[in-house]
Amino acid sequence: MDKKLTINGRSERIDYLFNTDLQIIQSSELFPFSLDSVLLARFVYVPIQHGRLADLCTGNGVIPFLLSRRTKGRITGIEIQPEVCELAERGAALNHLLDRIDFICGDAKMLPDYLGGQSCDVVTCNPPYFNKEAARDQKTNPHLAIARHEILITLKDVIEVASKLLKHGGKFAMVHRPERLVDILAGMRRAGMEPKRVQFVHPRKEKAANMVLVEGAKGGKSGLAVLPPIAVYDSEGRYTEDVWPNV
């Protein structure tokens, strides 16, 4: 589906989320969602029947929407950019999920104050990947710069917020670049979360990984599992079953 709209002078479209009946409202001017969020929503452990979940740097809500198909728990997403948070809120209404998903427009670093410390069973995040010095598009499109670069939140901030939010035994999962893996694992341990699962994502099976999925447990015991890698495209440029199963 590709329904094009013009809202507040901004070009928008409504798409289906992969092979689901969920819809997402997005705009190329406000950094549309990407595959890394979809893979993170599939990767993370979630309680099925109940639980409290939080998604940091939620963007237009893609991770909460996808998680709503895996859990009956309550999900809160937080997004600092008002224009982007509005897309998420309208998307929740479009998908009839207002009774299970809510969005907060604010700084993710303040979420423990909103929800309370040690209140969550699961925290997810697809954070900005690049340092703020690399934000060449900050003047031309500040929305994209904030989404891509650590201008308003850093990897250290994300890990510390997740630790504050989680109950003992709660899970934190994130997606990032492989070159930051050591920083992620070390940061988790410093914040009292033990890394438990890692999965690398490769554009093709013969190519080097360009994403990594990591999950840790608050107060968990040591022991890290490295899962089989994901290859995104096959030799003909189509999504593999790792990405688009049962097609």
C-alpha positions, 0 to 999 in steps of 0.5 A: 500500500502506498497512500499519499497524503499532504498534512501540514504542508508535508508529504506523507504516505501510509504503508503496510508493515512487511507481511502484516496488516499493520499500517505505518504513517511516514514521511521521507522528510522525517526519516522513514523507518528501516529494516533494522527496526523490523529485525529488532522487533522480531529479535527481542524477547517479549512476554506474551500475556502481560508486561510493561514494555518501553521503546526509546527513540521510537520514531514513528512507532514501528517497533511498538506496532510490531511488538503489539503482534507478539505481546499483550503487554502495555507498550510506551514509545518515547520520541523527542521530535514532536512532528515524528511523535505525531506520526506515531500517535496517529499510527496507533489510532489508525491501527486501533492500538490506543488501548495498548500503546501510548507515545510520549513526546519528550527526551528518552533520558527522562522516561524513568521519571515518567514511568518510574524506575524498575517499572519495565519488563522489556526495553528496546531501542534503535538509537542514532548510530553516528557521532554528532560530528558526522552530522553534515545534514544537521542544517539541511534537514535537522530531523534526519540529523537527530535521527541518525546522529548522537546529537540529543542522545548517546549510546551511553545514555540509551544503555543507562536509561534502559538499566534504570527502567528495567526490573531485575531480570528484565530484557534490553535489546537494541540494534546498532553498527558492529563497530560499536559492539564492544562499546555496547557490551562493556556499557551494558555490564557497567550499567548492571545488564549482562549481555545474553544474545548477539546476532549479526546481520549481513546484507548478503551472506558473503558480505561483512555484517553491517548491523548487530542485534544485542540483548541483555538481562538486568542482573543476569548471569554471565553467558553470551549466545551468538545466534546464527547470522541473518542474511538480508538479500539472496543472490538475486536481490530478493529478501531471504526467509530470514527477513521475509519468512513464509513467502 
